[in-house]
Amino acid sequence: MQKKRRRHGQKNVRKYSYTYGEFLTLFPCCRESHQMNLLNHLSTAKRPAFLLGKEVPEDFNMITYGQLDDLSRASDSKDPAASCLSIIMGFEPKEVYALNVWDVFGFVNFCKSEIERINKLFNSIKPKFTSKEIAAGVKDLKFGTFGVVDWYARRMGITNQDEVFSVAWVRIYTCMKNDNEQNNYERRLRDEFLKESKRR
């Protein structure tokens, strides 16, 4: 696999001159050490500004909850890169295979960082349980994506749960954050009333 050195800009930054489809064909033929070197270098690829004339979003703040859910399962697909580009950019596999491999990996790296950022946001608003709630098995109540969709649908009075997948994930996150803060406040208030009653 030949590489083409980029002469304009940063030193030691290389951009591969072959397509993603060519990469998939040639990669298995490389020595293991060379494969590792290629993957290490491609892991530094940055988000491309445009792909096939379409602007790549600067972040995933505007994607839907359905797209976010699809991205979370993209790594289990036959071709995670093609799946990510299909979900976000609407590209067909044949279009993805014609893209420069550096751009494809740049987009995939960008996807990973955005998913990690969003997951951290959701993890940061998880409710804190008391020892009694933990003992009662509250942590076993994990319903995944369906649980979130079901909760939001009931919260907003939506009868068709499929509609929730078209809602921006930021909106769902904000509602969840607000509800958790409200629940935490009400819990603290009950504790204060309980303490007050015991002092009487």
N, C-alpha and C positions, 0 to 999 in steps of 0.2 A: 504494500500500500504506500503510495507516494504521498507526500505532504507538500503543500505549497506555503512557503514562509511569507507572512504578511510584512511588507516592507514599510508600510505607512502606519505609524503609531507605535505601540509598545514593543519593546524588544522581547525576543523569545516567545512571542505569541504566534501560534501557527493555526492556519485554517486549512482543513482538509479539502482537497479538490474533488473528491468523489461524492456520489450521492448516498443517501441512507440505504437505498436498495443494494447498491454495490457493496456497501459496508456489511450488510447482512450476508451477502454471498461470500465475500472474501474473509470475513472475520474467523470462521471456523477453520480456515486453512492456515492461519497464523500459529506460530509457536505460542505456548502458554505465556512465556515471559513477555512476548510482544503484545499479546492480548491484554495483559495487565497494564502495560505501558500505554496502550491506546485508550483503555477505559479510564485510567488515571488522568490522562490529558483531557479527554472529552468531559470528564467530571468538572472541569473548570470553565466549560463553555457558558456564556452568558445569554440571557434572553435576547432573541433577535427582535428588532423593532418592527419588521414587516416579514410576512411569509406569503408568497404568491400574491403580492399586492395588497394583502389584508393586514391591517395594523394589529399587532399583538398587544393585548391589554397590559397595562403596567402592574396591575394586581388583580386578584380575583374577587374584589369587593362587590362586583355587580353580577356575579354568576348566581344561578338559582341553586336551591337546596338539592334539586334533582341532579344537576351537574356535579355538585360537590360529592354527592353520594356515588355517582358513576365514577368519578375520579378516584374515590377511595377503593374501588374494586378494580381499577384499571391494571394494577400490578399483577392481578391474577389472570389477565387475558393473554392470548397467544402473543400479541405484540403490544406491550404497554405504551410504547411511544406513539404508535399509530392510533391507539385508543384515546390517549390524551389529546392528540391533535384533532381527532374527530369530535370529541366532546366539547372542546373549547373553540376550535376554529372551524369546525364543520367540514374538514377535509376527508376525502375518500382515501383508502389505503394506497391506491396507485399514485395519488398526488403526494402523499407522504414519502413514498419510496423515491420520488424524483427530487426531493429536497436535498440540500447539502447536509451531510451528516453532522457537521458542526452546529448548524442551525437547529436540527432536530434534537440533538443532545442539549443544546442551550435551552430549548423550550421545555424539555423534560426536567432539567435541573431547576428551572423556574417553577414548574408545577410542583415539584417536591417541596421547595422552600415555602410556597404559598400554602400548600396543604398542611405542612408542619405549623405554620403561623396560625392558621385557622383552628387547627386542633388544639393548640395551646390556649387560644381564646376560649374555646368551649370548656376545656379542662379547668380553666381559671375560675369558672362560675359554677362548678359542681357544688352542690350543697354539702355542708359539713354535718355529719351525723353524730348524734350523741351515743354514748356507750350502750344505752338501753336499746336504741334503734339498731345499732350494729348487732347486738346480741339477738335481737328479734329477727335478723336476717334481711335488713333493708338493702344491703349490698348485693343480695341475690336478685333484686328486682331490676334486672338489666334487659331492656327491650329493644336496644339498638335503634336503627333507623325508623322502624315501625313505631316505636315508643315516642320518638320526637314528632313524627308525622301525626300520630293519633292525638298527642297532647296539644299540638298547635291547632289541629282541626277543631277539637273540642273548645279550645280557648277562644277561637275566632268564630265559632258557630258555622264551620264549613262542613257540609254534609258529604261531599265527595272528597275523600282524602287524597286522591290523585292530584287535586288542585294545589296541594301544599308543595308538591315537587317543583312547581313553577314559581314559587315565592323566593325572593332573594334570601340567601342564607343569612345575610346581615340582619334582616328584619326578624327572622326566627331567633337568632342569637340575642338580639336586643330585648325581645319579649321574654326570652328565657332568663336573661340577666335581671331584668326588672322584677319578674315573678320571684326569682330566688332571693333577691334583696328584700322584697316585701315579706316573703315567708320567714326570712331570718329576723327581720324586725319584729314580726308578730310573735315569733318564738321568744325573743329576748323580752318582749313586753309581758308575755305570759309568765316568764321566769321571775320578772320583777314583781308581778302581782302575787305570785306564789310566795316569794320571800317576804313580802309585806304582810300577807295573811299569817305567816308563821310567827312574825314578830308580835302580833297582837295577842 
